Amino acid sequence: MISIGQEIPGLNLRELAKVRSIHFQIKLALYSLVVAILGGLILWLSGPVRILPALLLGVAYAHAVELQHQCLHNTAYRSKFWNRFVGIFLGLPSLVSFSDYQNSHRKHHQLLGTAADREFFNYSYGKLTSFTSLIPHLWMVRHYQDVMGYIARSSIGQLVRRKDAQPDMAKRIRFEYQLMAVSLVAMIAVTVVFQTTIFLYLWLIPFLIAVPIHALIEMPEHIGCDTSLPNVLVNTRTLKASKALVWFVNGNNYHVEHHWLPAVPNNNLPVLNKLVQPRIEYLDSSYWDFYSQFFKNLRNNNLHRPWKGEVVEQVVEQKQRAAGAH
């Protein structure tokens, strides 16, 4: 493995890890513009036709969580303050606490490939054993049951992560869940007092769309890989994707590269991919290829073992042919 500062011919890793916020600012500006346009359409239109911009707003909210993920790693801005400030509001529509996510996600990076690894979003992959179980998985029912509990307990002043985070971090987590509580109460109050359905279209319907899209974006990261080994080249997956899709998932498809060097900003992951790609064990040619494998393995009840699907076999064959050529 390599690390920041290491000399590699033809590649300056220290330069690659420099944070240039202009790249993130462009993404944030485009996201804000899309949300403003869709929100304006919802306010301007009337009747059931508003459901279309509401559905699209849900897609935008899912994208926002991917932008928030970059803020977690402090690679959106040089300043930790601005990473957290922007990250809080990016996660608010999907009820994702920036500090809670960040605290848990750091541990995920440290413990990936060990039995102690836990992801922030409580997907309970072990319970994903049938097409029926896929529904609560996509809508992240177990995770949002936890979130509702955190919001309720934080509202009465409890530190919900007292045992899992440093005191200052636990206080930041509590504040963010309290902010969610205030937002939810405000929406309910406005809905009741003014007898309006506006927040049904501005938040609830988009939220119900954003959640499964987010789950689908994250699913390829590690499932079907050999997560028994602390080696990101075999316990994590990278997928090839179009430029538009790479933009939408904010480079999440380059997940091996991200786990390999988390300090590298997302806009530079394609450069890192050129260096690491030949060594990636689970390299899928597209999201379509991944989900073809996923449903095949779900049907065969093989989700929780390393997959030996067609894509992996092709990669192995290519490696064997390359080795034979030498």
C-alpha positions as CSV (number, residue, x, y, z in Angstrom):
1,M,0.0,0.0,0.0
2,I,1.0,3.6,-0.4
3,S,0.5,6.7,1.8
4,I,0.5,10.4,1.3
5,G,4.0,11.7,0.9
6,Q,5.4,8.5,-0.6
7,E,7.4,9.0,-3.8
8,I,5.9,7.2,-6.8
9,P,7.3,7.8,-10.3
10,G,4.9,10.0,-12.3
11,L,2.5,10.7,-9.4
12,N,2.6,13.4,-6.7
13,L,0.4,12.1,-3.9
14,R,0.8,15.1,-1.8
15,E,-0.4,17.3,-4.7
16,L,-3.3,14.8,-5.3
17,A,-4.4,15.2,-1.7
18,K,-4.6,19.0,-1.8
19,V,-8.1,20.3,-1.1
20,R,-9.2,22.8,-3.8
21,S,-12.7,23.7,-2.7
22,I,-13.7,25.1,-6.1
23,H,-14.5,21.6,-7.3
24,F,-16.9,21.0,-4.4
25,Q,-18.3,24.5,-4.7
26,I,-19.4,23.8,-8.2
27,K,-21.2,20.6,-7.1
28,L,-22.8,22.4,-4.2
29,A,-23.9,25.3,-6.4
30,L,-25.5,22.9,-8.9
31,Y,-27.2,21.0,-6.2
32,S,-28.5,24.2,-4.7
33,L,-29.8,25.4,-8.0
34,V,-31.6,22.1,-8.7
35,V,-33.2,22.2,-5.2
36,A,-34.3,25.8,-5.7
37,I,-35.8,25.1,-9.1
38,L,-37.6,22.0,-8.0
39,G,-38.8,23.7,-4.8
40,G,-40.0,26.6,-6.8
41,L,-42.0,24.3,-9.1
42,I,-43.6,22.6,-6.1
43,L,-44.7,26.0,-4.7
44,W,-45.9,27.2,-8.2
45,L,-47.7,24.1,-9.3
46,S,-50.9,22.9,-7.7
47,G,-52.6,19.5,-7.3
48,P,-51.1,16.0,-7.8
49,V,-48.8,17.3,-10.7
50,R,-46.4,18.5,-7.9
51,I,-45.4,14.9,-7.3
52,L,-43.1,14.9,-10.3
53,P,-40.7,17.7,-9.0
54,A,-41.1,16.1,-5.5
55,L,-39.7,12.8,-6.8
56,L,-36.9,14.6,-8.5
57,L,-36.2,16.5,-5.3
58,G,-35.8,13.1,-3.6
59,V,-33.1,12.2,-6.1
60,A,-31.3,15.5,-5.3
61,Y,-31.5,14.8,-1.5
62,A,-29.8,11.4,-2.1
63,H,-27.1,13.2,-4.0
64,A,-26.7,15.6,-1.0
65,V,-25.8,12.7,1.3
66,E,-23.0,11.8,-1.1
67,L,-21.7,15.4,-1.0
68,Q,-22.0,15.2,2.8
69,H,-19.8,12.1,2.8
70,Q,-17.0,14.2,1.3
71,C,-17.4,16.8,4.0
72,L,-17.0,14.0,6.6
73,H,-13.4,13.5,5.4
74,N,-12.7,17.2,5.4
75,T,-11.9,17.1,1.7
76,A,-14.6,19.4,0.5
77,Y,-13.1,22.5,2.2
78,R,-9.8,23.1,4.0
79,S,-11.6,24.3,7.0
80,K,-13.2,21.8,9.4
81,F,-15.8,24.4,10.3
82,W,-17.0,24.8,6.8
83,N,-17.0,21.0,6.2
84,R,-19.3,20.5,9.2
85,F,-21.4,23.6,8.6
86,V,-22.2,22.6,5.0
87,G,-22.3,18.9,5.9
88,I,-25.0,19.4,8.5
89,F,-27.4,21.1,6.0
90,L,-26.6,18.5,3.3
91,G,-27.7,15.7,5.6
92,L,-30.7,17.4,7.1
93,P,-33.3,16.5,4.4
94,S,-32.4,12.8,4.9
95,L,-32.1,13.1,8.7
96,V,-28.4,12.2,8.6
97,S,-26.4,13.7,11.5
98,F,-23.0,14.9,10.1
99,S,-21.1,14.4,13.4
100,D,-22.7,11.0,14.2
101,Y,-22.0,9.9,10.6
102,Q,-18.4,11.2,10.8
103,N,-17.7,9.6,14.2
104,S,-18.9,6.2,13.0
105,H,-17.4,6.4,9.6
106,R,-13.9,7.0,10.8
107,K,-14.1,3.8,12.7
108,H,-15.5,2.0,9.6
109,H,-12.3,3.0,7.8
110,Q,-10.1,1.9,10.6
111,L,-11.9,-1.4,11.2
112,L,-12.9,-2.5,7.7
113,G,-12.0,-6.2,7.2
114,T,-12.3,-7.0,10.9
115,A,-15.2,-8.4,13.0
116,A,-15.5,-5.1,14.8
117,D,-16.4,-3.1,11.7
118,R,-19.8,-1.4,11.8
119,E,-21.3,0.9,9.3
120,F,-23.1,4.1,10.4
121,F,-26.3,3.2,8.4
122,N,-27.8,0.3,10.2
123,Y,-28.5,-1.8,7.1
124,S,-28.2,-5.2,8.9
125,Y,-26.9,-6.9,5.8
126,G,-27.1,-10.2,7.6
127,K,-30.9,-10.0,7.5
128,L,-30.9,-9.4,3.8
129,T,-31.7,-13.0,2.7
130,S,-34.7,-12.7,0.4
131,F,-36.5,-10.4,-2.0
132,T,-39.0,-9.7,0.8
133,S,-36.2,-8.6,3.2
134,L,-35.0,-6.2,0.5
135,I,-37.9,-3.8,1.0
136,P,-37.1,-2.8,4.6
137,H,-33.4,-2.8,3.7
138,L,-33.9,-0.3,0.9
139,W,-36.0,2.0,3.1
140,M,-33.5,1.5,5.9
141,V,-36.3,0.8,8.4
142,R,-33.9,-0.4,11.2
143,H,-31.7,2.7,10.7
144,Y,-34.5,5.2,10.9
145,Q,-36.0,3.5,13.9
146,D,-32.7,4.2,15.6
147,V,-32.7,7.8,14.3
148,M,-36.1,8.5,15.7
149,G,-34.9,7.3,19.0
150,Y,-31.8,9.5,18.9
151,I,-34.0,12.5,18.0
152,A,-36.4,11.9,20.8
153,R,-33.6,11.3,23.4
154,S,-31.6,14.3,22.2
155,S,-34.7,16.5,22.5
156,I,-34.8,15.9,26.3
157,G,-31.0,16.6,26.6
158,Q,-29.6,13.1,26.5
159,L,-26.2,12.4,24.9
160,V,-27.1,9.6,22.6
161,R,-23.5,8.7,21.7
162,R,-21.9,9.2,25.2
163,K,-20.3,5.7,25.1
164,D,-19.2,5.8,21.4
165,A,-17.8,9.3,21.0
166,Q,-15.6,11.9,22.8
167,P,-17.6,14.3,25.0
168,D,-17.3,17.2,22.5
169,M,-18.3,15.0,19.6
170,A,-21.2,13.6,21.6
171,K,-22.5,17.2,22.3
172,R,-22.2,18.0,18.6
173,I,-24.2,14.9,17.7
174,R,-26.9,15.8,20.3
175,F,-27.2,19.3,18.8
176,E,-27.7,18.0,15.3
177,Y,-30.4,15.6,16.3
178,Q,-32.0,18.5,18.2
179,L,-31.9,20.5,15.0
180,M,-33.7,17.7,13.3
181,A,-36.3,17.7,16.1
182,V,-36.9,21.4,15.6
183,S,-37.2,21.0,11.9
184,L,-39.7,18.2,12.2
185,V,-41.8,20.0,14.8
186,A,-41.8,23.2,12.7
187,M,-43.0,21.3,9.6
188,I,-45.8,19.6,11.6
189,A,-46.8,22.9,13.2
190,V,-47.0,24.8,9.8
191,T,-48.9,21.8,8.3
192,V,-51.5,21.8,11.1
193,V,-51.9,25.6,11.6
194,F,-52.1,26.5,7.9
195,Q,-53.7,23.2,6.8
196,T,-51.2,22.8,4.0
197,T,-49.7,19.8,2.2
198,I,-46.6,21.7,1.1
199,F,-44.2,19.8,3.2
200,L,-45.6,16.5,1.9
201,Y,-44.1,17.6,-1.5
202,L,-41.1,19.5,-0.2
203,W,-39.9,16.9,2.3
204,L,-41.8,13.7,3.0
205,I,-42.2,12.4,-0.6
206,P,-38.6,13.4,-1.5
207,F,-37.4,11.7,1.8
208,L,-39.1,8.5,0.9
209,I,-37.4,8.6,-2.5
210,A,-34.0,9.7,-1.3
211,V,-33.6,6.8,1.2
212,P,-33.8,3.8,-1.2
213,I,-31.6,5.7,-3.7
214,H,-29.0,6.2,-1.1
215,A,-29.2,2.6,-0.1
216,L,-28.7,1.5,-3.7
217,I,-25.7,3.8,-4.1
218,E,-24.0,2.4,-1.0
219,M,-24.9,-1.3,-1.6
220,P,-22.0,-2.1,-4.0
221,E,-19.3,-0.8,-1.6
222,H,-18.5,-4.0,0.2
223,I,-21.3,-6.6,-0.2
224,G,-20.0,-9.7,-2.1
225,C,-16.4,-8.8,-1.4
226,D,-14.1,-10.7,0.9
227,T,-14.6,-8.6,4.1
228,S,-12.8,-11.1,6.2
229,L,-9.5,-9.5,5.2
230,P,-8.2,-6.1,6.2
231,N,-7.1,-5.4,2.6
232,V,-9.1,-2.8,0.7
233,L,-8.1,-4.4,-2.6
234,V,-10.3,-7.4,-1.8
235,N,-12.8,-6.1,0.8
236,T,-14.1,-3.2,-1.3
237,R,-15.5,-2.8,-4.8
238,T,-14.9,-0.2,-7.5
239,L,-17.4,0.2,-10.4
240,K,-16.9,1.9,-13.7
241,A,-19.5,4.5,-14.6
242,S,-20.4,7.3,-16.9
243,K,-19.2,10.9,-16.0
244,A,-22.8,11.8,-15.2
245,L,-23.2,8.9,-12.8
246,V,-19.8,9.6,-11.2
247,W,-21.0,13.1,-10.6
248,F,-24.3,11.9,-9.1
249,V,-22.7,9.5,-6.7
250,N,-19.8,12.0,-6.1
251,G,-17.2,9.4,-6.9
252,N,-18.6,6.8,-4.6
253,N,-18.1,4.2,-7.4
254,Y,-14.3,4.6,-6.8
255,H,-14.6,3.0,-3.4
256,V,-11.4,1.0,-3.3
257,E,-9.5,4.2,-4.1
258,H,-11.4,6.1,-1.4
259,H,-10.6,3.5,1.2
260,W,-7.0,3.2,0.0
261,L,-6.4,7.0,0.5
262,P,-9.3,8.7,2.2
263,A,-7.4,12.0,2.3
264,V,-7.7,12.3,-1.5
265,P,-10.6,14.6,-2.5
266,N,-13.3,12.9,-4.5
267,N,-12.5,14.8,-7.7
268,N,-9.0,13.2,-7.8
269,L,-10.2,9.6,-7.3
270,P,-10.2,8.9,-11.1
271,V,-6.5,9.8,-11.1
272,L,-5.8,7.4,-8.3
273,N,-7.9,4.8,-10.1
274,K,-5.4,4.6,-12.9
275,L,-2.7,3.6,-10.4
276,V,-4.7,1.0,-8.4
277,Q,-7.1,-0.5,-10.9
278,P,-5.0,-3.4,-12.0
279,R,-4.8,-4.7,-8.4
280,I,-8.5,-4.4,-7.6
281,E,-10.1,-7.8,-7.0
282,Y,-13.7,-6.7,-7.3
283,L,-13.9,-4.4,-10.3
284,D,-17.3,-4.2,-12.0
285,S,-17.8,-2.8,-15.4
286,S,-21.0,-0.9,-14.5
287,Y,-23.7,-0.6,-11.8
288,W,-25.8,-2.8,-14.1
289,D,-23.2,-5.6,-13.9
290,F,-23.2,-5.3,-10.1
291,Y,-26.9,-5.4,-9.7
292,S,-27.1,-8.4,-12.1
293,Q,-24.8,-10.2,-9.8
294,F,-26.6,-8.9,-6.7
295,F,-30.0,-10.3,-7.7
296,K,-28.5,-13.6,-8.9
297,N,-26.7,-14.0,-5.5
298,L,-29.8,-12.9,-3.6
299,R,-31.9,-15.5,-5.4
300,N,-29.2,-18.2,-4.6
301,N,-28.8,-17.0,-1.0
302,N,-25.2,-16.3,-1.6
303,L,-25.0,-12.6,-0.6
304,H,-22.9,-13.1,2.5
305,R,-20.0,-14.9,1.0
306,P,-17.4,-13.5,-1.5
307,W,-19.0,-13.7,-4.9
308,K,-17.5,-15.6,-7.7
309,G,-19.6,-14.0,-10.4
310,E,-18.8,-13.6,-14.1
311,V,-17.2,-10.2,-13.6
312,V,-14.7,-11.4,-11.0
313,E,-13.9,-14.5,-13.1
314,Q,-13.2,-12.2,-16.0
315,V,-10.8,-10.1,-13.9
316,V,-9.0,-13.2,-12.7
317,E,-8.7,-14.5,-16.2
318,Q,-7.3,-11.2,-17.4
319,K,-4.7,-11.2,-14.6
320,Q,-3.7,-14.8,-15.4
321,R,-3.3,-13.9,-19.1
322,A,-1.2,-10.9,-18.2
323,A,1.0,-13.0,-15.9
324,G,1.4,-15.6,-18.7
325,A,2.5,-12.9,-21.2
326,H,5.4,-12.0,-18.9
